[in-house]
Amino acid sequence: MSFGNKLGILIEENNLTQKELAAQLNIAPSTLSSYVQNAREPDFDTLKKIAGYFNVSADYLLDIPSPSINNLYESELLRIFRGMTAEHQMLFIEQGKVFLKMDFKKDKKAKSS
């Protein structure tokens, strides 16, 4: 997925307008629009600002592949987790623990069969 497409998704997921994000990043709205449309790419400083604003890595924004599929899942989980409120993060963690217990019970039953 292109940088512009990922940026557009992040803007939408965070219920922002391009104008609002441009103001937060201290760049011209037309510049941000050109990023979303894949007409231009940001310089390193702007890329870092965008990554920091959305709590994602530059690798994620630039679609740099991870060495393994597990890292891809981890990156996506981290991106989602960082976008949550503290309360939702705690619920997310508790749900993960429930899934781990369910898998452990399945494995235990399978081994005893």
N, C-alpha and C positions, 0 to 999 in steps of 0.2 A: 504494500500500500504506500502511496506517495506521502511525502511530508505534508503537503497541502490537505490531503484527505484526512490524515490523522489529526491535523490541527483543527480542521472543520468539525470532526467528531468530538474532540475535546471541548471546543467552544459550545457545541450543542449540548453535550452531556452536563456542562456546568451552567446551563441556562444563561449564557452570555450573548451579547451582540458583539460583532467585530469591533464596533466603535468603542464599546466598554473595555474590551480587552486591549485595544490599541492605546487607550488612555492609561490603563494600568501599567502597560509596558513602556509608555512614553515614546510611542512611535506613531507615525501618521496612519490614519485609518486606511488610506489608499495603499500604503505599504503592506499592512496586514492582509488586506484583500488580495493583493498580488501573491502573497504566500499561500493563502487558501486556494487560489485559482491555479497554483503551480506555475505562475508566470515568473516568479522570483524566488530566491532562497535567502534566508536570513544570514547575516554574518555570525561569527562565533559568539560574540557578546549577546546578540539578540536571541540566538538559539539557546544559550544558557538561561536567559531571562524567561523564555517561554517554558523550558523544561522545569525551571524552578517554580514558576507560577502554578503549573499543573501537577507538580510533584511526580514527574516522570523523568526517565533518563533521556539523554540526547540520543543514545542508541535506539531507544523506542521510537522517538520522533523521526529518526533517519532510517528506520527499518533495517538496522544492522542486525543480521541474523545472529542468534545465540548459538553456542556450540552444541546445545542439545535441546530436544523438545521440552524437557523439564524446565529449562531456563525460560523458554517462551511462556510456559504456563505461569512460572513464578513472576515474570515481569508483568504479565496481565493481572495476576492476583494482587501484586503490589500496587499497580496503578489504580485498580478498583478500591483496594483497602485505603489508600491514601486519600481518596476522594470522599470517604465516608466521615460522618461525624464520629466523635469518640464513643458515643453510645452504640452506634451501629457497628463500629469496629469490635466492641466487646461482644455483641451478639454474633457477629461473623466468626470470631474466635471460638465461642462456645459451640456454634453449629459445626465448625471444623472438628472440634473434639468429639462431638457425637458421631460424625462420620468415621473418625478413626476407630472409635469403639465398635461401631457396626462392622467395619472391615476386619477388626481383630476377632470378633465373634465368628464371622464367616470363615476366616482362616482356621480358627480353632475347631470348628465343626467339620470342616473339610479334612483336616488332619486326623480327626478321630474316626472318620468314616472308613 
